[in-house]
Amino acid sequence: MGIIDPLLFIEQITELKFTIFRQTSFKFERA
């Protein structure tokens, strides 16, 4: 098991949140 890079982990979480935020905004715009 290697050591998890905190910066890489944070970057993935931020990207995931940004993707969900875009999808949510897109749904609201079409509503």
C-alpha atoms as one frame of an Amber mdcrd trajectory, in Angstrom:
protein
   0.000   0.000   0.000   1.368   3.364  -1.011   0.868   6.631   0.787  -2.121
   8.608  -0.480  -1.178  12.090  -1.651  -3.422  14.564   0.242  -3.241  17.120
  -2.575  -4.304  14.531  -5.163  -7.164  13.426  -2.902  -8.382  17.021  -2.441
  -8.122  17.631  -6.178 -10.310  14.605  -6.923 -12.912  15.662  -4.340 -12.988
  19.209  -5.741 -13.411  17.911  -9.273 -16.220  15.611  -8.131 -18.047  18.458
  -6.376 -17.624  20.691  -9.438 -19.092  17.981 -11.690 -22.117  17.505  -9.409
 -22.582  21.280  -9.171 -22.589  21.602 -12.978 -25.132  18.788 -13.362 -27.390
  20.319 -10.696 -27.196  23.776 -12.277 -27.932  22.273 -15.684 -31.067  20.568
 -14.343 -32.276  23.806 -12.726 -31.726  25.738 -15.949 -33.851  23.268 -17.927
 -36.555  23.122 -15.263
